[in-house]
Amino acid sequence: MPQEPTAPDLVEPVRRWAEPGRSTWEQLTVMCDELRDLDDRVVALRRALGRGLGSGVEVETPLAFVAEFRGDRISKVSTYLDPAEALRAVRLAP
């Protein structure tokens, strides 16, 4: 069983996920609203807030990550634009 998850545990996977779109954003922040520890998986319910480069348009979108652990290491991270879909994927929602 992994140690209790913390938001920093998912910082690097989120950074790698966001890197390809960095040139699109003047500013991009991903906030963690909730973490759920499911023993061998962690669900992170998050929000991305950004301002478009050039346009200055501000956007906010929900998203979620499911991190799967093998021992004390992350073995897989799945991303979802719909947090409810992430919860369904780990059988926490119908």
N, C-alpha and C positions, 0 to 999 in steps of 0.2 A: 504494500500500500504506500503511495507517495505521501510525502509530508503535506501538511495542510497548504493548499495553494494560496498564493498571494498575487496581486496584480502584476508585480515585477516578473513573475514566472512566465507571463505571456508577452512581455515587452518585445523580445527579439523576434518571435514569430509574427507579431503584428507589424513590426518595423519592416521585416522582409516582405510581408503582404502588401504594405503600402508603398514601398519603394518605387515600383514601376509607374505609379500615378503621381509621384511627387512633383514632376515638372508641370503638372496641370494645376497645382494649388499654390496660391500665395501663402496660405496658412492652412494647416491640417492638424486637427487634434482628435485623438481617439480616447474617449472617456469610458471607464468601466463603471457601470451602474450596479452590477450584481455578479458575484461569483458563487457557483454551486458546486460543492465537492461531492462527487459521486464515486468515491474510492478510486477506480481506475480511469476516471474521466473527470474533467472539469468543464463546466459550462460558464462562459463569460458573456454576459449580456451587456452590450456596449452601445455607444453612440459616436458617430463620426461627425465632427463639425468642421467646416472648411469655408474658405473664401477663394473663389476662382482666380487664377492668375490672368491678368488682363481684363476680365469682365468685372471683377470685384463682387460677383454674386455670392451671397452667403447661402450655404446649404447645411442641412442637418439630416442625418439618416440613421435609423437604428441598424444594428448588425449584431451578430453573435459569432462566437468561436466555440468549438468543442475540441478540447485538447485531450488526446488519449495517451495514457502512460503505459510504459513497459518498465516495470521496476520504478526507479525514481527519475526516469528520463521521459521527456515527451517523445512519443513515437509517431504521432500524426496530429495535425491540426486541420479541422474542417471549418470553413467560413460560411456564414449565412447572412443574407440581407434581410431575412425575416426571422426575428428571434423566436417566434412561435414554431417555425420549422426546425430550428435547432432543438427546442424543447421536445418536439415530436420525435426527432432523431434519437434522443436518449430516453424516450418513453416517459417524459414528465408532463406531456400534454396530449389530449386526444387528437 
